[in-house]
Each structure stands twice: as C-alpha cells, then as structure tokens.
Amino acid sequence: MKQTQQAEKPRAHPAWLIIISLSIPMFMASLDNLVVTNALPVIRADLGATLEELTWTVNAYTLTFASCILMSSALADRFGRRSVFLLGVFIFTASSAWCGISDNIGALITARTLQGIGGSAVMPLSLALLSTSVPERLRATAIGIWGGVAGLGVALGPLIGGAVVEGMNWHAIFWINVPFGLLCIPLVWITIPESRGRPEPLDFLGLALVGIGLFGITYGIVRGNDAGWTSAEVLTGLIGGVALIVIFIWWESHAASPLLPLRLFSNRSFSMANIVGFLFFFGIFGAIFILIQFLQVVQGANPLEAGLMTMPWTLAPLVVSPLTGLLTSRVGTRPVIVVGMALMSIGLLWSGIILDPSVEYIHFVPPFMAAGVGMSLVFAPIAAATLQGMAPEDRATASGTNMTVRQVGVALGVATLTAIFTALNGVLSPTGFTDAASPAILTDAAVMMLGTFAAFFLPKHVRAEEKVQS
C-alpha cells in the first residue's frame, strides 16, 4: 500500500469502538497461526491423517497468507482498504466454517488455504485502517493496543485450542471464529471510513511467481522423505521453486509497478530486520509444532493440559511486552533484539538437550520461560527495525513485506523440522518421537543462534517511537 490518497470524512465514533472493530478480526487471524497446533494429534486420529498431511494443515494457511499479503495491499490501494478488509474478513469467516464441517483431511487443507487468503487482507489492512481512523493524539496508544492484541492471539493459540478441543471437539476451534467475524463485518462498515492509497497497476505476474515458487520449495521439503530427495517430484518442487523465486526477483527489478520494490532492501535496517525476522519465526513455530505434540504423545497430556504446559512460554509476552517499549526507547532495538534472540536460542537448546520420555515437565519450565521472554523482546522491536528510515509512502509496503517474510519463516520452519523428524524415523510413540524430535529442536536452536548473530548487524540507533510514527 502506498501513502493514503483520499479518505471519507471521519465519523464521530469512539476510539475504543474503532480499536475493537479492527482488533477482533486481527486477533482471529493471528490466533489461527497456532490454535490448530494443539489439535493436531486429535485431528490425526479422527481423520486418519499422516504427519505430512498434518504439516499442510499449518502450511496451507501460512503459505497463502504470505503469498497474498502484498497483493491484498495493492488491491486495497485500488478498491479501498475498508472494502478489501471486509472481503478478507468474510473469506476468513466463511472458510473457518468450512474447516468446522470438514470430515476429511483434503477438505480441511483446502479450507485452511482459503483462510490464509482472507487473513492476508485482515492483518496488514487492520493496521492501515486503524492509523487513518483514530485521532492523531490517540494513534500511538491505538497502535500499541493493536500490537498487544496481535501478540495475545499468538500467545493464547495453544491454550485456546487445547481448551476448546478438550471441552468440545477439534471442529470447534474453527467455529469460534464465525460469530466474531459476523459481528465485525457490520461493525467495521459502520465505524471505519474508507481510505485508499495511490492505485498502481496490479503485479499479477509477480504474485504468481512468488506464490508458486514458495509452494514448490515447501512442497519439496515436505515430500522429500516420503518420495525420496532425488525423486522427480521433489526435485521439480525444489529446483522449480528456487528458479521461480530468482525469476521473481529479476521481474521485480524491471516491473513498472513491482509487487515488492527491491530498492527497499538498500535500507540496511530493513534488510537485516527481515533476515532476523525470518529466522525468528522459523524457529518459534517450528519448535512449537514439535513440542506441542511431544507434550501429548510423550508426556501423555491432553490438549488442554498441553496448552497450559506451554504457558510459561506463550504467556510471557503479556508480562514482558509492556517493558519492551521502555527498553527500546532507552537503548534502541538492536541490543533488545540480540538479547531476545539469545534467550530464544538458549531456551530451544536447553529444551532439545533435555527432551526425553522420562523427563518431568517441571524441567521444561525454565527453558520455556527463557524462550517466552526472548520472544517478547523480539516481536515488536523487529517491526520497528523494519520501518527505520523508511519514507512515509513506503512504510505500508515495508510492513507488508515483513509480514510476508514472517509467514514464509513459519511455513519453512514447520516444513523443515517435520522433514528432519521424518528423516530420523520419528514415529508417534514416546521413544520413537523423542529420538527424532530432539535433533529437530537442536537444529531449530542452531537457526535461532544464526539469527542472534545476524541481529548484531542491525543499525545501532533504532528507537521504538519510530514504530509508533509509522
């Protein structure tokens, strides 16, 4: 999206109502990144799904989400942010209902794909609409609340998923989106004025290249163990996917109205923040995907208990995130991000080392807490670093690019750790699961250490308030 070009005259609606209208759909979209992970063992048993198919219930959402974010922003500039946002909420709500009635794994994966398309419009446009709909004096507070709600959606995903599955069934984790979506559509229509950016020609070729390329790479990673890493289908996916990404980069450097302006990467803070962000989200979601199942398969927890057992990790942002803003305003984002990535590395390394069928849960609390505090120290500051030094008209595109990179990290993290688990003959029994899961988590820790190293190359003076100004 580009700089706002025109908007309807703001209506006299309370700021709190505007914030609620835009935060609820965004909470739904962020929640669905993790809410399904806690239900995976139940879904596997109910639908007779393989581990590969379970991987696609996560990646179908994250891949389409990542592939469509920038296009959603471009469509919003042309047809109106509110209109495209509402279309996204409708698609997300309808596909949630489809997930809820799915009785086979293929239908569930297809519905999750549509959920990702809807979510790709909801998350970035909710922030853009919030910025143009609240008075300037309240904008910083509104954006802070918005960011807190986004983090809360990620944090509560395993807990809500576990509680709903245990109290009802796995279908209900998708049905809970429906009433909120139906409520928010008229609420947003009434309270949020329409706004647009400078409309640019739509880069459909760029969208096709990056979307198919990312799918090919992920497909190759997921299928590698079952089909054989030298098989035609895997090599086609991997080599073809990489080739399409290379062509996408070439095309974006020549297109008149690129989906992703490559000039943004001349900004050191933007480039390094996206590298760190990719490794960060690769590590978080890949680890949670494995550890949630470890708690159920090996530790014998039910979905609700598994959700509660992750709370030292996932609920840490509720305590630490408010302090993160104070820290970054004093010392800048680089030291905060470095410390956060280091704590994540320690937490994952510690978890991978002690992963054993006989270990008691209490031994996981310290590494989970370290990972949770680390996550809290990175989540918001990395967004601030992404926008450092960006011209106002480039900030929405920069933010959308960062969201895309995050979701690609999620998809490849889950796919890669699943591939490692499968390659080590991981099976869904206590001993077999642990023998494969421990090396997968240790690999994840190595990725997070690489992200810690990359964080040292962020510019030193990036202040938190620059995020607010965006």
C-alpha positions as CSV (number, residue, x, y, z in Angstrom):
1,M,0.0,0.0,0.0
2,K,1.1,3.5,-0.7
3,Q,0.5,6.8,1.1
4,T,-3.1,7.5,1.7
5,Q,-4.6,9.5,-1.1
6,Q,-8.2,10.0,0.0
7,A,-10.5,9.0,2.7
8,E,-14.0,9.6,3.7
9,K,-14.6,12.3,6.4
10,P,-14.0,10.6,9.8
11,R,-17.2,9.7,11.6
12,A,-17.8,10.6,15.2
13,H,-17.3,7.1,16.7
14,P,-15.4,6.5,19.9
15,A,-11.8,5.4,19.5
16,W,-12.4,2.3,21.7
17,L,-15.1,1.1,19.3
18,I,-12.8,1.6,16.3
19,I,-10.0,-0.3,18.0
20,I,-12.3,-3.2,18.9
21,S,-13.7,-3.3,15.4
22,L,-10.3,-3.7,13.9
23,S,-8.6,-5.7,16.6
24,I,-11.0,-8.6,16.8
25,P,-10.5,-9.8,13.2
26,M,-6.8,-9.3,13.5
27,F,-6.8,-11.4,16.7
28,M,-8.7,-14.1,14.9
29,A,-6.1,-14.2,12.1
30,S,-3.1,-14.2,14.4
31,L,-4.8,-16.8,16.7
32,D,-5.1,-19.2,13.7
33,N,-1.3,-19.4,13.3
34,L,-1.1,-21.6,16.4
35,V,-4.6,-22.6,17.5
36,V,-4.5,-25.7,15.3
37,T,-1.2,-27.0,16.5
38,N,-2.6,-28.2,19.8
39,A,-5.4,-30.1,18.0
40,L,-3.0,-31.9,15.5
41,P,-2.9,-35.3,17.4
42,V,-6.7,-35.3,17.7
43,I,-7.1,-34.4,14.0
44,R,-4.6,-37.1,13.1
45,A,-6.6,-39.7,15.0
46,D,-10.0,-38.5,13.8
47,L,-9.2,-38.1,10.1
48,G,-6.5,-40.7,9.8
49,A,-4.0,-38.1,8.6
50,T,-0.3,-38.7,8.1
51,L,2.3,-36.4,9.6
52,E,2.9,-34.9,6.2
53,E,-0.8,-34.1,5.9
54,L,-0.8,-32.5,9.4
55,T,2.1,-30.3,8.2
56,W,-0.1,-29.0,5.4
57,T,-2.9,-28.0,7.8
58,V,-0.5,-25.5,9.1
59,N,1.4,-24.5,5.9
60,A,-1.7,-24.2,3.7
61,Y,-2.6,-21.3,5.9
62,T,0.8,-19.7,6.3
63,L,1.9,-20.1,2.7
64,T,-1.3,-18.5,1.2
65,F,-1.1,-15.8,3.9
66,A,2.5,-15.0,2.9
67,S,1.9,-15.1,-0.8
68,C,-1.1,-12.8,-0.8
69,I,-0.2,-10.1,1.7
70,L,1.4,-7.7,-0.8
71,M,-1.4,-8.3,-3.4
72,S,-4.0,-7.6,-0.7
73,S,-2.3,-4.3,-0.1
74,A,-2.2,-3.4,-3.8
75,L,-5.9,-4.3,-4.2
76,A,-6.7,-2.1,-1.2
77,D,-5.0,0.9,-2.7
78,R,-7.2,0.5,-5.8
79,F,-10.5,-0.6,-4.4
80,G,-10.4,0.8,-0.9
81,R,-8.9,-0.5,2.3
82,R,-12.1,-1.0,4.1
83,S,-13.7,-2.9,1.2
84,V,-10.8,-5.3,0.8
85,F,-10.5,-5.7,4.6
86,L,-14.2,-6.6,4.8
87,L,-13.8,-9.1,1.9
88,G,-10.9,-10.6,3.8
89,V,-13.0,-10.9,7.0
90,F,-15.8,-12.6,5.0
91,I,-13.4,-15.1,3.3
92,F,-11.8,-15.8,6.6
93,T,-15.1,-16.3,8.4
94,A,-16.6,-18.5,5.6
95,S,-13.5,-20.7,5.3
96,S,-13.5,-21.1,9.1
97,A,-17.0,-22.5,8.9
98,W,-15.8,-24.8,6.1
99,C,-12.9,-26.0,8.4
100,G,-15.5,-26.7,11.0
101,I,-17.6,-29.0,8.8
102,S,-14.6,-30.8,7.2
103,D,-14.8,-34.5,7.5
104,N,-11.6,-35.4,5.6
105,I,-8.1,-34.0,5.6
106,G,-8.2,-32.8,2.0
107,A,-11.2,-30.6,2.7
108,L,-9.6,-29.2,5.8
109,I,-6.4,-28.3,4.0
110,T,-8.4,-26.6,1.2
111,A,-10.4,-24.6,3.7
112,R,-7.2,-23.6,5.5
113,T,-5.8,-22.3,2.2
114,L,-8.8,-20.0,1.9
115,Q,-8.3,-18.9,5.5
116,G,-4.9,-17.8,4.6
117,I,-6.2,-15.7,1.7
118,G,-8.6,-14.0,4.0
119,G,-6.0,-13.5,6.7
120,S,-3.6,-11.9,4.3
121,A,-6.1,-8.9,3.9
122,V,-7.1,-8.8,7.6
123,M,-3.7,-8.3,9.4
124,P,-2.0,-5.6,7.3
125,L,-5.1,-3.6,6.5
126,S,-6.3,-3.6,10.1
127,L,-3.2,-1.6,11.0
128,A,-3.6,0.7,8.0
129,L,-7.3,1.4,8.7
130,L,-6.5,2.0,12.4
131,S,-3.9,4.6,11.5
132,T,-6.4,6.6,9.4
133,S,-9.4,6.2,11.6
134,V,-8.3,7.3,15.1
135,P,-7.3,10.9,16.0
136,E,-3.6,11.6,15.8
137,R,-3.3,12.2,19.6
138,L,-4.6,8.6,20.2
139,R,-2.7,6.9,17.4
140,A,0.3,5.7,19.4
141,T,-2.0,4.2,22.1
142,A,-4.2,2.6,19.5
143,I,-1.3,1.0,17.6
144,G,0.1,-0.2,20.9
145,I,-3.2,-1.9,21.8
146,W,-3.3,-3.4,18.3
147,G,0.2,-4.8,18.7
148,G,-0.7,-6.2,22.1
149,V,-3.8,-8.0,20.7
150,A,-1.7,-9.5,17.8
151,G,0.8,-10.9,20.3
152,L,-2.1,-12.1,22.5
153,G,-3.5,-14.1,19.6
154,V,-0.2,-15.9,19.1
155,A,0.3,-16.4,22.8
156,L,-3.2,-17.8,23.5
157,G,-3.4,-20.0,20.4
158,P,-2.2,-23.3,22.1
159,L,-4.2,-22.7,25.2
160,I,-7.5,-21.8,23.5
161,G,-7.0,-24.6,21.0
162,G,-6.4,-27.1,23.8
163,A,-9.3,-25.9,25.9
164,V,-11.8,-26.0,23.0
165,V,-10.7,-29.4,21.8
166,E,-10.8,-30.9,25.3
167,G,-14.2,-29.4,26.1
168,M,-15.9,-29.9,22.7
169,N,-14.0,-31.3,19.6
170,W,-11.4,-30.1,17.2
171,H,-14.0,-28.7,14.8
172,A,-14.9,-26.1,17.4
173,I,-11.6,-24.3,17.2
174,F,-12.7,-23.0,13.8
175,W,-16.3,-22.4,14.6
176,I,-15.3,-19.9,17.3
177,N,-14.2,-17.5,14.5
178,V,-17.6,-17.4,12.9
179,P,-19.7,-15.4,15.3
180,F,-16.9,-12.8,15.8
181,G,-16.5,-12.5,12.0
182,L,-20.2,-12.0,11.5
183,L,-20.2,-9.4,14.3
184,C,-17.2,-7.4,12.9
185,I,-18.4,-7.1,9.3
186,P,-21.3,-4.7,10.1
187,L,-19.3,-3.1,12.9
188,V,-16.4,-2.2,10.6
189,W,-18.7,-1.0,7.9
190,I,-20.4,1.4,10.3
191,T,-17.4,2.7,12.3
192,I,-14.4,2.7,9.8
193,P,-14.2,5.3,7.0
194,E,-13.0,4.2,3.6
195,S,-9.4,5.1,2.6
196,R,-7.2,4.5,-0.4
197,G,-3.6,4.8,-1.4
198,R,-2.2,5.7,-4.8
199,P,-3.5,2.9,-7.1
200,E,-0.8,1.1,-9.0
201,P,-1.2,-1.5,-11.8
202,L,-1.5,-4.9,-10.2
203,D,1.5,-7.1,-10.5
204,F,-0.2,-10.4,-11.2
205,L,2.9,-12.0,-12.7
206,G,4.9,-11.2,-9.5
207,L,2.2,-12.7,-7.4
208,A,2.1,-15.9,-9.4
209,L,5.9,-16.2,-9.4
210,V,6.4,-15.8,-5.7
211,G,3.3,-17.8,-4.7
212,I,4.1,-20.8,-6.9
213,G,7.8,-20.6,-6.1
214,L,7.2,-20.7,-2.3
215,F,4.8,-23.5,-2.7
216,G,7.3,-25.5,-4.8
217,I,10.0,-25.2,-2.2
218,T,7.8,-26.1,0.7
219,Y,6.3,-29.0,-1.2
220,G,9.7,-30.3,-1.9
221,I,10.8,-30.1,1.7
222,V,7.6,-31.8,3.0
223,R,7.6,-34.6,0.4
224,G,11.4,-35.2,0.4
225,N,11.4,-38.1,2.9
226,D,8.4,-40.0,1.6
227,A,9.0,-39.6,-2.1
228,G,12.8,-39.5,-2.0
229,W,15.0,-36.4,-2.2
230,T,16.2,-37.3,-5.7
231,S,12.7,-38.1,-7.0
232,A,11.3,-36.1,-9.9
233,E,8.5,-34.6,-7.9
234,V,10.8,-33.4,-5.1
235,L,13.5,-32.0,-7.4
236,T,10.9,-30.3,-9.5
237,G,9.4,-28.7,-6.5
238,L,12.8,-27.6,-5.0
239,I,14.6,-26.5,-8.2
240,G,11.5,-25.1,-9.8
241,G,10.6,-23.2,-6.7
242,V,14.0,-21.7,-6.4
243,A,14.1,-20.8,-10.1
244,L,10.7,-19.1,-9.8
245,I,11.9,-17.0,-6.9
246,V,15.0,-16.0,-8.9
247,I,12.8,-15.0,-11.8
248,F,10.5,-13.1,-9.4
249,I,13.5,-11.1,-8.1
250,W,14.5,-10.3,-11.7
251,W,11.0,-9.4,-12.6
252,E,10.6,-7.1,-9.6
253,S,13.7,-5.2,-10.6
254,H,12.3,-4.5,-14.1
255,A,8.5,-4.2,-13.5
256,A,7.0,-0.7,-13.7
257,S,4.9,-1.3,-10.6
258,P,6.5,-4.1,-8.7
259,L,4.8,-6.1,-6.0
260,L,7.9,-5.8,-3.9
261,P,10.1,-2.7,-4.7
262,L,13.6,-4.1,-4.3
263,R,15.0,-0.6,-3.6
264,L,13.7,-1.1,-0.1
265,F,16.5,-3.6,0.6
266,S,19.1,-0.9,0.1
267,N,18.0,0.1,3.7
268,R,20.3,-1.8,6.0
269,S,17.8,-1.9,8.9
270,F,15.0,-3.2,6.6
271,S,17.2,-5.9,5.1
272,M,18.7,-7.2,8.4
273,A,15.4,-7.0,10.2
274,N,13.8,-9.2,7.6
275,I,16.6,-11.7,7.8
276,V,16.4,-11.8,11.6
277,G,12.6,-11.9,11.4
278,F,12.6,-14.9,9.0
279,L,14.9,-16.9,11.3
280,F,13.0,-15.8,14.4
281,F,9.6,-17.1,13.1
282,F,11.2,-20.1,11.5
283,G,12.4,-21.0,15.0
284,I,9.3,-20.2,17.0
285,F,6.7,-22.0,15.0
286,G,8.9,-25.0,14.0
287,A,9.7,-25.6,17.7
288,I,6.1,-25.2,18.9
289,F,4.8,-27.5,16.2
290,I,7.1,-30.3,17.5
291,L,6.9,-29.5,21.3
292,I,3.1,-29.3,21.4
293,Q,3.0,-32.9,20.0
294,F,5.8,-34.0,22.4
295,L,3.7,-32.9,25.4
296,Q,0.8,-35.0,24.2
297,V,2.5,-38.0,22.6
298,V,5.3,-38.4,25.1
299,Q,4.2,-36.6,28.3
300,G,0.6,-38.0,27.9
301,A,-1.1,-34.6,28.3
302,N,-4.5,-34.0,26.8
303,P,-4.9,-30.9,24.5
304,L,-5.9,-28.6,27.4
305,E,-3.1,-29.7,29.6
306,A,-0.6,-29.3,26.7
307,G,-1.9,-25.7,26.2
308,L,-1.5,-25.0,29.9
309,M,2.0,-26.5,29.9
310,T,3.2,-24.1,27.2
311,M,2.0,-21.0,29.2
312,P,5.5,-20.2,30.7
313,W,6.5,-19.7,27.0
314,T,3.4,-18.3,25.3
315,L,2.1,-16.0,28.0
316,A,5.4,-14.3,28.7
317,P,4.6,-11.5,26.2
318,L,1.7,-10.4,28.5
319,V,4.2,-9.5,31.2
320,V,7.3,-8.6,29.2
321,S,6.0,-6.8,26.1
322,P,4.9,-3.6,28.0
323,L,8.5,-3.4,29.4
324,T,10.0,-3.9,25.9
325,G,8.8,-0.5,24.8
326,L,10.6,1.2,27.7
327,L,13.8,-0.7,27.0
328,T,13.9,0.1,23.3
329,S,13.2,3.8,23.9
330,R,16.3,3.9,26.1
331,V,18.8,1.6,24.4
332,G,17.4,1.2,20.9
333,T,16.2,-2.0,19.3
334,R,19.4,-3.8,18.4
335,P,20.5,-4.7,21.9
336,V,17.0,-5.7,22.9
337,I,16.7,-8.0,19.8
338,V,20.1,-9.5,20.3
339,V,19.3,-10.4,23.9
340,G,15.8,-11.7,22.9
341,M,17.3,-13.9,20.1
342,A,20.0,-15.2,22.5
343,L,17.3,-16.2,25.1
344,M,15.3,-18.0,22.4
345,S,18.5,-19.8,21.4
346,I,19.2,-20.9,25.0
347,G,15.6,-22.0,25.5
348,L,15.5,-24.1,22.4
349,L,19.0,-25.6,23.0
350,W,18.0,-26.4,26.6
351,S,14.7,-28.0,25.5
352,G,16.4,-30.1,22.9
353,I,19.1,-31.4,25.3
354,I,16.6,-32.5,28.0
355,L,14.0,-33.9,25.6
356,D,13.5,-37.5,26.9
357,P,10.5,-39.7,27.6
358,S,11.4,-39.9,31.3
359,V,12.0,-36.2,31.9
360,E,9.4,-34.5,34.2
361,Y,7.6,-31.4,32.9
362,I,9.0,-29.2,35.6
363,H,12.4,-29.3,33.9
364,F,10.9,-27.7,30.8
365,V,9.6,-24.6,32.7
366,P,13.0,-22.7,32.8
367,P,13.7,-23.2,29.1
368,F,10.1,-22.4,28.2
369,M,10.4,-19.2,30.3
370,A,13.7,-18.2,28.6
371,A,12.1,-18.7,25.2
372,G,9.0,-16.8,26.1
373,V,10.9,-13.8,27.4
374,G,13.1,-13.9,24.4
375,M,10.1,-14.0,22.1
376,S,8.7,-10.9,23.9
377,L,11.9,-9.0,23.4
378,V,11.9,-9.6,19.6
379,F,8.3,-9.5,18.5
380,A,7.7,-5.7,18.5
381,P,11.2,-4.3,18.1
382,I,11.8,-6.3,14.9
383,A,8.8,-4.4,13.4
384,A,10.3,-1.1,14.5
385,A,13.6,-2.0,12.9
386,T,11.8,-2.9,9.6
387,L,10.4,0.7,9.4
388,Q,13.6,2.5,10.4
389,G,14.5,5.2,7.8
390,M,11.5,4.4,5.5
391,A,9.8,7.2,3.7
392,P,6.1,7.5,4.7
393,E,4.8,6.3,1.4
394,D,7.0,3.1,1.7
395,R,6.0,2.2,5.2
396,A,2.9,0.1,4.4
397,T,4.8,-1.8,1.7
398,A,7.7,-2.4,4.1
399,S,5.4,-3.6,6.8
400,G,3.6,-5.9,4.4
401,T,6.9,-7.3,3.2
402,N,7.9,-8.0,6.8
403,M,4.6,-9.8,7.4
404,T,5.3,-11.9,4.3
405,V,8.8,-12.8,5.4
406,R,7.4,-13.8,8.8
407,Q,4.9,-16.2,7.3
408,V,7.4,-17.7,4.9
409,G,9.6,-18.3,8.0
410,V,6.6,-20.1,9.7
411,A,5.9,-22.3,6.7
412,L,9.5,-23.3,6.1
413,G,10.2,-23.8,9.9
414,V,7.3,-26.2,10.2
415,A,8.2,-28.0,6.9
416,T,11.9,-28.3,7.7
417,L,11.5,-29.6,11.3
418,T,8.9,-32.1,10.1
419,A,11.3,-33.2,7.4
420,I,14.1,-33.7,9.9
421,F,11.7,-35.5,12.3
422,T,10.6,-37.9,9.5
423,A,14.1,-38.4,8.1
424,L,15.1,-39.7,11.6
425,N,12.3,-42.2,11.5
426,G,10.2,-40.3,14.0
427,V,7.0,-42.1,15.0
428,L,4.1,-41.1,17.2
429,S,5.2,-43.2,20.2
430,P,7.1,-41.9,23.2
431,T,10.6,-43.3,22.4
432,G,10.3,-43.0,18.7
433,F,9.0,-39.5,18.9
434,T,11.8,-38.3,21.2
435,D,14.6,-39.9,19.2
436,A,13.7,-37.8,16.2
437,A,12.3,-34.7,18.0
438,S,15.4,-33.9,20.0
439,P,17.7,-33.4,16.9
440,A,14.9,-31.4,15.2
441,I,14.7,-29.0,18.2
442,L,18.5,-28.7,18.3
443,T,18.6,-27.8,14.7
444,D,16.0,-25.1,15.4
445,A,18.2,-23.8,18.2
446,A,21.1,-23.5,15.6
447,V,18.8,-21.5,13.3
448,M,18.0,-19.2,16.2
449,M,21.7,-18.8,17.0
450,L,22.3,-17.7,13.4
451,G,19.5,-15.1,13.9
452,T,21.3,-13.9,17.0
453,F,24.5,-13.4,15.0
454,A,22.5,-11.6,12.3
455,A,20.9,-9.3,14.8
456,F,24.4,-7.8,15.6
457,F,24.3,-6.2,12.1
458,L,21.2,-4.2,12.8
459,P,21.8,-0.4,13.0
460,K,22.6,0.6,16.5
461,H,20.2,3.6,16.9
462,V,16.6,2.4,16.1
463,R,14.2,3.8,18.5
464,A,10.8,2.3,19.5
465,E,9.0,5.6,18.8
466,E,9.7,5.3,15.1
467,K,7.4,2.3,15.0
468,V,4.6,4.4,16.5
469,Q,5.1,7.1,14.0
470,S,4.6,4.6,11.2
